[in-house]
Amino acid sequence: MSVSGLCQICESRLAEEQCQNCGTLACSVHYKEAHGLCVDCVAQADPSRQSDDVDIHRL
């Protein structure tokens, strides 16, 4: 998928993907390709995963 703009989570990296659940544009750090979801949706789907152990503030 071709997207343009900044990641809507960190607002500093270029967005590369769009969450299949909520439509959020996300960079590679904040998008879980295996799930097709942004880290926020992964965390909501399974709160025990803690955003799939991704540090969402890492740049």
N, CA, C and O atoms as CSV, one atom per row, in Angstrom:
chain,resi,resn,atom,element,x,y,z
A,1,MET,N,N,0.847,-1.171,0.000
A,1,MET,CA,C,0.000,0.000,0.000
A,1,MET,C,C,0.893,1.234,0.000
A,1,MET,O,O,1.879,1.300,0.733
A,2,SER,N,N,0.548,2.177,-0.801
A,2,SER,CA,C,1.308,3.414,-0.860
A,2,SER,C,C,0.605,4.470,-0.004
A,2,SER,O,O,-0.545,4.832,-0.252
A,3,VAL,N,N,1.323,4.948,1.000
A,3,VAL,CA,C,0.776,5.999,1.853
A,3,VAL,C,C,1.768,7.145,1.904
A,3,VAL,O,O,2.957,6.961,1.644
A,4,SER,N,N,1.283,8.309,2.236
A,4,SER,CA,C,2.191,9.448,2.362
A,4,SER,C,C,1.815,10.242,3.597
A,4,SER,O,O,0.648,10.305,3.984
A,5,GLY,N,N,2.806,10.836,4.198
A,5,GLY,CA,C,2.597,11.627,5.396
A,5,GLY,C,C,3.411,11.079,6.548
A,5,GLY,O,O,4.198,10.147,6.387
A,6,LEU,N,N,3.211,11.665,7.698
A,6,LEU,CA,C,3.919,11.237,8.894
A,6,LEU,C,C,3.130,10.178,9.640
A,6,LEU,O,O,1.905,10.100,9.541
A,7,CYS,N,N,3.855,9.373,10.384
A,7,CYS,CA,C,3.239,8.396,11.274
A,7,CYS,C,C,2.326,9.145,12.236
A,7,CYS,O,O,2.746,10.129,12.846
A,8,GLN,N,N,1.106,8.701,12.376
A,8,GLN,CA,C,0.156,9.377,13.247
A,8,GLN,C,C,0.342,8.991,14.711
A,8,GLN,O,O,-0.372,9.498,15.577
A,9,ILE,N,N,1.285,8.107,14.996
A,9,ILE,CA,C,1.561,7.728,16.378
A,9,ILE,C,C,2.740,8.533,16.920
A,9,ILE,O,O,2.621,9.186,17.957
A,10,CYS,N,N,3.887,8.491,16.219
A,10,CYS,CA,C,5.061,9.224,16.719
A,10,CYS,C,C,5.185,10.613,16.109
A,10,CYS,O,O,5.875,11.469,16.662
A,11,GLU,N,N,4.535,10.847,14.991
A,11,GLU,CA,C,4.545,12.125,14.294
A,11,GLU,C,C,5.945,12.614,13.925
A,11,GLU,O,O,6.177,13.819,13.817
A,12,SER,N,N,6.881,11.674,13.730
A,12,SER,CA,C,8.222,12.091,13.333
A,12,SER,C,C,8.796,11.268,12.179
A,12,SER,O,O,9.637,11.768,11.432
A,13,ARG,N,N,8.368,10.047,12.022
A,13,ARG,CA,C,8.852,9.187,10.930
A,13,ARG,C,C,7.837,9.191,9.792
A,13,ARG,O,O,6.657,9.477,9.994
A,14,LEU,N,N,8.313,8.872,8.606
A,14,LEU,CA,C,7.399,8.753,7.473
A,14,LEU,C,C,6.539,7.507,7.620
A,14,LEU,O,O,7.026,6.432,7.970
A,15,ALA,N,N,5.268,7.673,7.349
A,15,ALA,CA,C,4.342,6.540,7.392
A,15,ALA,C,C,4.607,5.636,6.202
A,15,ALA,O,O,4.821,6.105,5.084
A,16,GLU,N,N,4.592,4.337,6.454
A,16,GLU,CA,C,4.813,3.356,5.395
A,16,GLU,C,C,3.606,2.449,5.197
A,16,GLU,O,O,3.444,1.841,4.139
A,17,GLU,N,N,2.761,2.361,6.217
A,17,GLU,CA,C,1.615,1.454,6.172
A,17,GLU,C,C,0.383,2.126,6.762
A,17,GLU,O,O,0.481,3.165,7.416
A,18,GLN,N,N,-0.770,1.524,6.526
A,18,GLN,CA,C,-2.018,1.997,7.110
A,18,GLN,C,C,-2.670,0.836,7.848
A,18,GLN,O,O,-2.829,-0.250,7.291
A,19,CYS,N,N,-3.044,1.066,9.093
A,19,CYS,CA,C,-3.665,0.036,9.924
A,19,CYS,C,C,-4.963,-0.441,9.276
A,19,CYS,O,O,-5.805,0.363,8.876
A,20,GLN,N,N,-5.107,-1.751,9.180
A,20,GLN,CA,C,-6.306,-2.338,8.570
A,20,GLN,C,C,-7.531,-2.204,9.466
A,20,GLN,O,O,-8.660,-2.364,9.000
A,21,ASN,N,N,-7.318,-1.913,10.745
A,21,ASN,CA,C,-8.433,-1.795,11.677
A,21,ASN,C,C,-8.928,-0.353,11.782
A,21,ASN,O,O,-10.106,-0.081,11.550
A,22,CYS,N,N,-8.035,0.565,12.128
A,22,CYS,CA,C,-8.453,1.941,12.418
A,22,CYS,C,C,-8.063,2.952,11.351
A,22,CYS,O,O,-8.530,4.091,11.381
A,23,GLY,N,N,-7.216,2.556,10.409
A,23,GLY,CA,C,-6.828,3.460,9.330
A,23,GLY,C,C,-5.669,4.382,9.666
A,23,GLY,O,O,-5.298,5.225,8.849
A,24,THR,N,N,-5.088,4.240,10.854
A,24,THR,CA,C,-3.957,5.073,11.251
A,24,THR,C,C,-2.778,4.847,10.331
A,24,THR,O,O,-2.438,3.705,10.024
A,25,LEU,N,N,-2.147,5.931,9.883
A,25,LEU,CA,C,-0.914,5.826,9.123
A,25,LEU,C,C,0.217,5.588,10.105
A,25,LEU,O,O,0.323,6.297,11.106
A,26,ALA,N,N,1.065,4.599,9.838
A,26,ALA,CA,C,2.103,4.226,10.793
A,26,ALA,C,C,3.436,3.961,10.114
A,26,ALA,O,O,3.495,3.464,8.989
A,27,CYS,N,N,4.515,4.308,10.833
A,27,CYS,CA,C,5.866,4.003,10.377
A,27,CYS,C,C,6.171,2.540,10.680
A,27,CYS,O,O,5.360,1.848,11.295
A,28,SER,N,N,7.327,2.076,10.252
A,28,SER,CA,C,7.684,0.667,10.459
A,28,SER,C,C,7.827,0.311,11.935
A,28,SER,O,O,7.647,-0.850,12.302
A,29,VAL,N,N,8.146,1.276,12.785
A,29,VAL,CA,C,8.275,1.026,14.220
A,29,VAL,C,C,6.906,0.820,14.866
A,29,VAL,O,O,6.782,0.047,15.816
A,30,HIS,N,N,5.895,1.494,14.368
A,30,HIS,CA,C,4.575,1.483,14.990
A,30,HIS,C,C,3.534,0.675,14.220
A,30,HIS,O,O,2.334,0.822,14.449
A,31,TYR,N,N,3.991,-0.170,13.314
A,31,TYR,CA,C,3.102,-1.026,12.527
A,31,TYR,C,C,3.587,-2.460,12.639
A,31,TYR,O,O,4.769,-2.739,12.437
A,32,LYS,N,N,2.688,-3.359,12.956
A,32,LYS,CA,C,3.021,-4.776,13.079
A,32,LYS,C,C,2.537,-5.495,11.825
A,32,LYS,O,O,1.361,-5.838,11.703
A,33,GLU,N,N,3.447,-5.711,10.912
A,33,GLU,CA,C,3.103,-6.298,9.619
A,33,GLU,C,C,2.445,-7.665,9.751
A,33,GLU,O,O,1.544,-7.990,8.979
A,34,ALA,N,N,2.875,-8.461,10.707
A,34,ALA,CA,C,2.301,-9.800,10.898
A,34,ALA,C,C,0.817,-9.738,11.208
A,34,ALA,O,O,0.075,-10.669,10.895
A,35,HIS,N,N,0.376,-8.639,11.825
A,35,HIS,CA,C,-1.028,-8.469,12.191
A,35,HIS,C,C,-1.769,-7.552,11.218
A,35,HIS,O,O,-2.994,-7.609,11.115
A,36,GLY,N,N,-1.022,-6.708,10.509
A,36,GLY,CA,C,-1.648,-5.718,9.642
A,36,GLY,C,C,-2.259,-4.584,10.438
A,36,GLY,O,O,-3.178,-3.908,9.973
A,37,LEU,N,N,-1.732,-4.374,11.666
A,37,LEU,CA,C,-2.297,-3.390,12.581
A,37,LEU,C,C,-1.222,-2.463,13.141
A,37,LEU,O,O,-0.043,-2.813,13.199
A,38,CYS,N,N,-1.658,-1.275,13.551
A,38,CYS,CA,C,-0.758,-0.386,14.276
A,38,CYS,C,C,-0.583,-0.934,15.695
A,38,CYS,O,O,-1.384,-1.750,16.150
A,39,VAL,N,N,0.451,-0.491,16.382
A,39,VAL,CA,C,0.719,-1.012,17.724
A,39,VAL,C,C,-0.417,-0.711,18.697
A,39,VAL,O,O,-0.633,-1.474,19.638
A,40,ASP,N,N,-1.143,0.378,18.492
A,40,ASP,CA,C,-2.270,0.689,19.374
A,40,ASP,C,C,-3.381,-0.357,19.237
A,40,ASP,O,O,-3.954,-0.789,20.238
A,41,CYS,N,N,-3.682,-0.761,18.013
A,41,CYS,CA,C,-4.725,-1.772,17.802
A,41,CYS,C,C,-4.265,-3.143,18.282
A,41,CYS,O,O,-5.076,-3.914,18.796
A,42,VAL,N,N,-2.987,-3.462,18.128
A,42,VAL,CA,C,-2.463,-4.727,18.647
A,42,VAL,C,C,-2.638,-4.748,20.164
A,42,VAL,O,O,-3.070,-5.755,20.725
A,43,ALA,N,N,-2.307,-3.644,20.829
A,43,ALA,CA,C,-2.433,-3.569,22.289
A,43,ALA,C,C,-3.895,-3.671,22.723
A,43,ALA,O,O,-4.186,-4.290,23.746
A,44,GLN,N,N,-4.808,-3.083,21.974
A,44,GLN,CA,C,-6.229,-3.153,22.323
A,44,GLN,C,C,-6.771,-4.564,22.122
A,44,GLN,O,O,-7.631,-5.014,22.880
A,45,ALA,N,N,-6.276,-5.257,21.111
A,45,ALA,CA,C,-6.748,-6.606,20.834
A,45,ALA,C,C,-6.280,-7.587,21.905
A,45,ALA,O,O,-6.984,-8.540,22.238
A,46,ASP,N,N,-5.078,-7.342,22.443
A,46,ASP,CA,C,-4.515,-8.223,23.475
A,46,ASP,C,C,-3.662,-7.378,24.414
A,46,ASP,O,O,-2.448,-7.291,24.229
A,47,PRO,N,N,-4.279,-6.753,25.421
A,47,PRO,CA,C,-3.550,-5.847,26.319
A,47,PRO,C,C,-2.336,-6.480,26.990
A,47,PRO,O,O,-1.427,-5.758,27.398
A,48,SER,N,N,-2.293,-7.784,27.116
A,48,SER,CA,C,-1.137,-8.431,27.742
A,48,SER,C,C,0.110,-8.363,26.872
A,48,SER,O,O,1.214,-8.633,27.344
A,49,ARG,N,N,-0.060,-8.005,25.613
A,49,ARG,CA,C,1.082,-7.935,24.696
A,49,ARG,C,C,1.828,-6.621,24.803
A,49,ARG,O,O,2.912,-6.493,24.234
A,50,GLN,N,N,1.286,-5.630,25.518
A,50,GLN,CA,C,1.959,-4.338,25.715
A,50,GLN,C,C,2.446,-3.768,24.385
A,50,GLN,O,O,3.643,-3.537,24.214
A,51,SER,N,N,1.540,-3.541,23.451
A,51,SER,CA,C,1.868,-3.029,22.121
A,51,SER,C,C,2.893,-3.913,21.430
A,51,SER,O,O,3.766,-3.431,20.708
A,52,ASP,N,N,2.771,-5.229,21.665
A,52,ASP,CA,C,3.661,-6.213,21.069
A,52,ASP,C,C,5.108,-5.951,21.453
A,52,ASP,O,O,6.030,-6.191,20.674
A,53,ASP,N,N,5.288,-5.448,22.688
A,53,ASP,CA,C,6.599,-5.179,23.251
A,53,ASP,C,C,7.407,-4.167,22.453
A,53,ASP,O,O,8.637,-4.187,22.496
A,54,VAL,N,N,6.735,-3.290,21.732
A,54,VAL,CA,C,7.405,-2.233,20.990
A,54,VAL,C,C,7.413,-0.979,21.846
A,54,VAL,O,O,6.390,-0.607,22.420
A,55,ASP,N,N,8.552,-0.335,21.931
A,55,ASP,CA,C,8.638,0.945,22.622
A,55,ASP,C,C,8.096,1.997,21.676
A,55,ASP,O,O,8.796,2.437,20.763
A,56,ILE,N,N,6.847,2.406,21.889
A,56,ILE,CA,C,6.196,3.317,20.938
A,56,ILE,C,C,6.781,4.719,20.957
A,56,ILE,O,O,6.424,5.550,20.122
A,57,HIS,N,N,7.669,4.990,21.894
A,57,HIS,CA,C,8.279,6.318,21.943
A,57,HIS,C,C,9.675,6.327,21.326
A,57,HIS,O,O,10.308,7.379,21.240
A,58,ARG,N,N,10.155,5.164,20.899
A,58,ARG,CA,C,11.470,5.076,20.271
A,58,ARG,C,C,11.403,5.728,18.899
A,58,ARG,O,O,10.433,5.538,18.164
A,59,LEU,N,N,12.406,6.477,18.559
A,59,LEU,CA,C,12.426,7.139,17.249
A,59,LEU,C,C,13.465,6.543,16.354
A,59,LEU,O,O,13.621,6.978,15.213
